[in-house]
Amino acid sequence: MSDDLIARFGKAAVFMDVDAIQPGLDFRVQIWQNVGACSVLLALIGPSWLECESTLGSRRIDSTSDYVRLEISAALQRGIPVVPVLVRGARMPKADTLPDELRDLAYRHSVELSHARWKSDVQLFMDAMASHVQGSQTRPLTPDPAAHPSGLAVDEPAIQRVSHELACFIGPIADVVVKRAARRCSTFPELCTLVSEEIEAGPERARFLATCRR
């Protein structure tokens, strides 16, 4: 969906997760500043969004250093509209299942994007977002990529390959999932293992991993 947003509103109007953060900077400060410059924040929520675990076995959303938590919290504190975008049949989390600072998210009106109607749903969604983004395209939300290298340890062809394979199981949202996961991985196998957690069925997860290893 990020590519669709960029095509519609321009790259300068789209800040995706930590893609624009220069290595070595305090990501908490950078997220606070970048979210503060946004007109609207989109929170992509899949079926396992709330239960997704860290390497320590606890819910990632409960960690005060989790990127997603920091971004949503910053937007809520600043009074910036937060739109929950439900994908793959996900449902809105209930307030009592969220960390205190994110509980207001449960009361934000959500939008559902279905795999079967992806293109038409995304088009209607972007039409609805136009009122938020209109007039904000000249604001410097995304730094110049030439001045701020990505710092990815996994190369772009590998990321595209994993996105392609994962899309067979979870649909177009795979692109967002893989790019986000690549920020936390230092090797190709590690990336494959991390994103495989998005596949709910064990046999399908094993098939995805086997395909990645070819």
C-alpha positions as CSV (number, residue, x, y, z in Angstrom):
1,M,0.0,0.0,0.0
2,S,2.9,2.3,0.6
3,D,3.6,2.4,-3.2
4,D,0.0,3.3,-3.9
5,L,0.2,6.1,-1.4
6,I,3.4,7.5,-2.8
7,A,2.0,7.3,-6.4
8,R,-1.1,9.2,-5.3
9,F,0.3,11.8,-2.9
10,G,4.1,11.9,-3.7
11,K,7.1,10.5,-1.8
12,A,7.5,13.7,0.3
13,A,4.0,13.1,1.8
14,V,4.6,9.6,3.0
15,F,6.7,8.6,6.0
16,M,6.8,4.8,6.5
17,D,7.8,3.5,9.9
18,V,11.6,3.9,10.4
19,D,12.5,4.0,6.7
20,A,13.5,7.7,6.9
21,I,15.5,7.5,10.1
22,Q,19.3,8.0,9.7
23,P,21.4,5.3,11.5
24,G,22.9,6.6,14.8
25,L,20.0,8.9,15.7
26,D,17.7,8.4,18.7
27,F,14.7,6.7,17.0
28,R,12.4,7.8,19.8
29,V,13.1,11.5,19.0
30,Q,13.0,10.9,15.3
31,I,9.6,9.2,15.5
32,W,8.2,11.9,17.7
33,Q,9.4,14.6,15.3
34,N,8.3,12.8,12.1
35,V,4.9,11.9,13.4
36,G,4.5,15.5,14.6
37,A,4.8,16.6,11.0
38,C,2.2,14.2,9.7
39,S,-1.4,15.1,8.9
40,V,-2.7,11.6,9.6
41,L,-1.2,8.3,10.8
42,L,-2.2,4.9,9.4
43,A,-1.9,2.0,11.8
44,L,-1.9,-1.3,9.7
45,I,-3.4,-4.0,11.9
46,G,-3.3,-7.7,10.9
47,P,-4.8,-10.7,12.8
48,S,-1.7,-11.2,14.9
49,W,-0.9,-7.5,15.4
50,L,-1.7,-7.5,19.1
51,E,-0.2,-10.9,20.0
52,C,3.0,-10.6,17.9
53,E,5.9,-11.5,20.2
54,S,9.4,-10.2,20.6
55,T,12.4,-12.4,20.7
56,L,12.0,-12.5,24.5
57,G,8.5,-14.0,24.2
58,S,6.5,-11.0,25.4
59,R,4.1,-9.0,23.3
60,R,6.0,-6.4,21.2
61,I,3.3,-3.8,21.7
62,D,4.0,-3.9,25.5
63,S,7.6,-2.8,25.0
64,T,8.1,1.0,25.5
65,S,10.7,0.9,22.7
66,D,8.5,-0.8,20.1
67,Y,8.4,1.4,16.9
68,V,4.7,0.8,16.3
69,R,3.8,1.7,19.9
70,L,5.9,4.8,19.8
71,E,4.4,6.0,16.5
72,I,0.8,5.5,17.5
73,S,1.4,7.0,21.0
74,A,3.0,10.1,19.5
75,A,0.1,10.7,17.2
76,L,-2.5,10.2,19.9
77,Q,-0.6,12.6,22.3
78,R,-0.3,15.2,19.5
79,G,-4.0,15.0,18.5
80,I,-3.1,13.7,15.0
81,P,-5.8,11.6,13.4
82,V,-5.0,7.9,13.7
83,V,-6.8,5.6,11.2
84,P,-6.7,1.8,12.0
85,V,-6.4,0.0,8.7
86,L,-7.6,-3.6,9.1
87,V,-6.1,-6.3,6.8
88,R,-6.5,-10.0,6.4
89,G,-9.8,-10.1,8.3
90,A,-8.3,-8.5,11.4
91,R,-10.6,-7.0,14.1
92,M,-10.1,-3.9,16.1
93,P,-8.3,-4.5,19.5
94,K,-10.4,-3.8,22.6
95,A,-9.2,-1.0,24.9
96,D,-8.4,-3.3,27.8
97,T,-6.0,-5.3,25.6
98,L,-3.9,-2.3,24.8
99,P,-1.2,-0.5,26.8
100,D,-2.6,2.5,28.6
101,E,-1.2,5.1,26.3
102,L,-2.7,3.3,23.2
103,R,-6.2,2.7,24.6
104,D,-7.7,5.6,22.6
105,L,-6.9,3.7,19.5
106,A,-9.7,1.3,20.2
107,Y,-12.2,4.1,19.7
108,R,-10.8,5.4,16.4
109,H,-13.0,4.6,13.3
110,S,-11.3,1.9,11.3
111,V,-11.1,1.0,7.6
112,E,-11.0,-2.5,6.3
113,L,-9.0,-3.6,3.2
114,S,-9.9,-7.0,1.8
115,H,-7.6,-9.2,-0.2
116,A,-10.3,-9.9,-2.8
117,R,-11.1,-6.3,-3.4
118,W,-7.6,-4.9,-2.6
119,K,-7.2,-2.5,-5.6
120,S,-10.7,-1.0,-5.3
121,D,-10.6,-0.8,-1.5
122,V,-7.2,1.0,-1.6
123,Q,-8.5,3.4,-4.2
124,L,-11.5,4.3,-2.1
125,F,-9.3,4.6,1.0
126,M,-6.9,7.0,-0.7
127,D,-9.8,9.1,-1.9
128,A,-10.9,9.4,1.8
129,M,-7.4,10.2,2.9
130,A,-7.1,13.1,0.3
131,S,-8.8,15.5,2.7
132,H,-6.1,14.8,5.3
133,V,-3.1,15.0,3.0
134,Q,-4.3,17.9,0.8
135,G,-2.0,20.8,1.1
136,S,0.6,18.9,3.1
137,Q,2.7,17.7,0.1
138,T,5.2,20.5,0.5
139,R,5.9,19.6,4.1
140,P,9.3,17.8,4.5
141,L,8.0,14.5,6.0
142,T,10.6,12.2,4.4
143,P,14.3,13.2,4.3
144,D,16.2,12.9,1.0
145,P,17.2,9.2,0.7
146,A,20.6,10.2,-0.8
147,A,21.4,12.1,2.4
148,H,20.0,9.4,4.7
149,P,21.2,5.9,3.6
150,S,18.8,3.0,4.5
151,G,21.3,1.1,6.6
152,L,19.6,-2.2,5.6
153,A,21.8,-5.3,6.2
154,V,19.6,-7.3,3.8
155,D,19.9,-6.2,0.2
156,E,17.0,-4.9,-1.8
157,P,16.8,-7.9,-4.2
158,A,16.5,-10.3,-1.2
159,I,13.8,-8.1,0.3
160,Q,11.8,-8.1,-2.9
161,R,12.1,-11.9,-3.1
162,V,10.8,-12.4,0.4
163,S,8.0,-9.9,-0.2
164,H,7.0,-11.8,-3.4
165,E,7.0,-15.2,-1.6
166,L,5.2,-13.9,1.5
167,A,2.5,-12.2,-0.7
168,C,1.4,-15.7,-1.8
169,F,0.3,-16.3,1.8
170,I,-0.8,-12.9,3.2
171,G,-1.5,-10.7,0.2
172,P,-0.1,-7.3,-0.8
173,I,0.5,-6.3,2.8
174,A,3.6,-8.5,2.6
175,D,5.6,-5.5,1.2
176,V,5.0,-3.5,4.3
177,V,5.7,-6.4,6.6
178,V,9.0,-7.4,5.0
179,K,10.3,-3.8,4.8
180,R,9.6,-3.2,8.4
181,A,11.1,-6.6,9.5
182,A,14.3,-5.9,7.4
183,R,15.1,-3.0,9.8
184,R,15.5,-5.5,12.6
185,C,17.3,-8.3,10.8
186,S,21.0,-8.7,9.9
187,T,20.8,-11.8,7.7
188,F,18.5,-13.2,5.0
189,P,17.5,-16.3,7.0
190,E,16.7,-14.1,10.0
191,L,14.4,-12.0,7.8
192,C,12.6,-15.1,6.5
193,T,12.1,-16.5,10.0
194,L,10.8,-13.2,11.4
195,V,8.2,-12.6,8.6
196,S,7.1,-16.2,8.6
197,E,5.4,-15.4,11.9
198,E,2.8,-13.5,9.9
199,I,1.6,-16.9,8.4
200,E,-0.8,-18.4,10.9
201,A,-1.0,-22.0,9.6
202,G,2.1,-24.1,10.6
203,P,2.3,-26.1,7.3
204,E,2.0,-23.0,5.2
205,R,4.7,-21.3,7.3
206,A,7.0,-24.3,6.7
207,R,6.3,-24.2,3.0
208,F,7.1,-20.5,2.9
209,L,10.4,-21.1,4.7
210,A,11.3,-23.9,2.4
211,T,10.6,-21.7,-0.7
212,C,12.8,-19.0,0.7
213,R,15.7,-21.4,1.2
214,R,15.8,-22.5,-2.4
